Amino acid sequence: ATTWFVPDLLVVLPDWVFTMQSVGSSKTGSESSVRLLRIVRLMRTVRLIRLLKLRWILATLNDLLSSEYSSILANIAKMIMVLCIINHYIACVFYFIADVQHGWQDTWIDSLVLADATWEYKYLTAFHWSMTQFTPATMQLQPHNSVERSFAIAIVVLALVGFSYLVGSITNSQSQLRSMTEDASKQFWILRRYLKHHHVPLVLSCRIQRYLEHAWQKQKASVSEPRLCSLLSEQLSNELKCARSLPHMLVHPLFDCLHKSSYVSLQRLAVSAISWSNLARGDSLFFPSEIATHLYFVVEGRLHYAKLDASGQETYEWVDRAEDWIAEPVLWTPMWVHLGTLTAVSESSLVLVDGATFGSIIGLNPAVFQLVSSYARKFVDWLNSVPRGDLSDVSQGEDVTPMLRGFIEDAISTERTFNLKNASLAVASKAFS
């Protein structure tokens, strides 16, 4: 309100004046008042000040677009919209000039015998004339007095520059779209030649092309890290890395707790212990008897987990994003061996937490280390109580989350008791010293 008060006041002030003059003219009925009203209407063009807000609105909408392709299309649409808005106001002014002079000057309305036509048709006629000034088109409407002719000349001069700029912007955007499409076609043509030249099996060739098509589309829709980020301070850079990976890890109750109690620890993890990995459809992440190295969170896609139970029957589980996580014991045990096979059923993206680095980073903060250690002991006790045939690499969030939250609450309670005891011992030692 403080920023736009004066422009908004200028916008509504002509309307107030127009309303008051309308009341006065209805009482007097004089011809001079009616003519004054027509002139006062010109003051309402101050509404054009509102166009200053349009720039900020368009910038906000542009920030919502995440891909270069959609941004280029939006730029073309913006140029067309700007052209229509400019021609709208030109048409309104051209109609206003004829309307003010009606009855004492020959106007284009009189020449086309439009005095009794509807105002919609008059507006569309004026808008059509305005569009012909910006494009190589013609129509039968021509100026019929010196004021209209002067206005038409001014618009032609404006169109000489404006039309070139708008058409140039639209042409440049179309060239960018064409270049992006041609580059993609060329790259995939080279890929097909490469695969054929090296006699790659047809099944593998199809998998490679399918995944690269997916990755190419994903890259077009994503935004790469700008070079300006290299100028960030170390802490801001760490916070940015943490902000990218943290939302996918909050599905785990412990990371949600650390987010609230020790965000700095999560920032350190994001820098040193967290990485990303992509899987194509049909890729396997691990196999039975392999030593686990990471905790996994699904960012995108879906995975299929298969293992043998105690009776030798193969069991299956689905791993979904924002619900489940994989191989948590790698954080709490000296060595965890995978029990089954995890395969991507669609193109997938994962966040990885390195098990070895996790412990060293958590140990930097004594309070966090105590909390996590207490949670780890309870988790390992529960893990040892589960029959081997029922163990799994996959933690189904809807099944284990309540139990893990209980572990965390017990760990927090233990930490508080420990802190109270230490405080009591400190007070006692100070009293006896």
Salt bridges, closest charged atoms under 4 A:
ASP8 OD1 - LYS53 NZ 3.47
ASP15 OD1 - ARG44 NE 3.01
ASP15 OD2 - ARG47 NH2 2.82
GLU31 OE2 - ARG35 NH2 3.89
ASP99 OD2 - ARG41 NH1 3.37
ASP110 OD1 - HIS102 ND1 3.41
ASP256 OD2 - LYS260 NZ 3.61
ASP283 OD1 - ARG207 NH2 2.57
GLU300 OE1 - LYS218 NZ 3.09
ASP320 OD1 - ARG302 NE 2.63
GLU328 OE2 - HIS252 NE2 2.90
GLU347 OE1 - ARG281 NH2 4.00
ASP354 OD1 - HIS294 NE2 3.42
ASP393 OD1 - HIS338 ND1 3.18
